[in-house]
Amino acid sequence: MTDPIDKPDKETRRRGDKEAKRPARSPGLPVSLSPCLCFLRKHWFLLLILAGAAVAALWPAGLGWTARLDPSLCGALAVLLSAWGLETRRLRDAALRPQAALWAAAISYGLLPGLAWLAGLLLPDDSASACC
């Protein structure tokens, strides 16, 4: 006997609804758990970020071990892991046509610091408000 979620009824197939094309549930799991696993597969990274932020906010002493980590090593590891999931074709295309990366670097290291410096000129002078 087939599960009703795996096969759409005749009325749905006749109308050609998108609901008829929904993916089957995970095998061996109750129907109620399947949507949860689908959500976790799609949003696992966001959930990990939220969990990390919650730990940092509620229990900062639990993250004391991170003081011993080298920031440059952590940054390099983060870049490696974020690039790991890219397709080789996309990496090759970025290497052959680096215009987008060069524009991003020019904006990040040229335009934005320049705008921040100009915005800093609009701030009041610290020496005028200092007392004693």
Secondary structure, DSSP 4 states (H G I P E B T S, - for coil): ---TTTS--HHHHHHT-GGGGPPPPPTTS-TTTHHHHHHHHHHHHHHHHHHHHHHHHH-GGGGGGGGGS-HHHHHHHHHHHHHHTS-HHHHHHHHH-THHHHHHHHIIIIIHHHHHHHHHHTSPPHHHH---
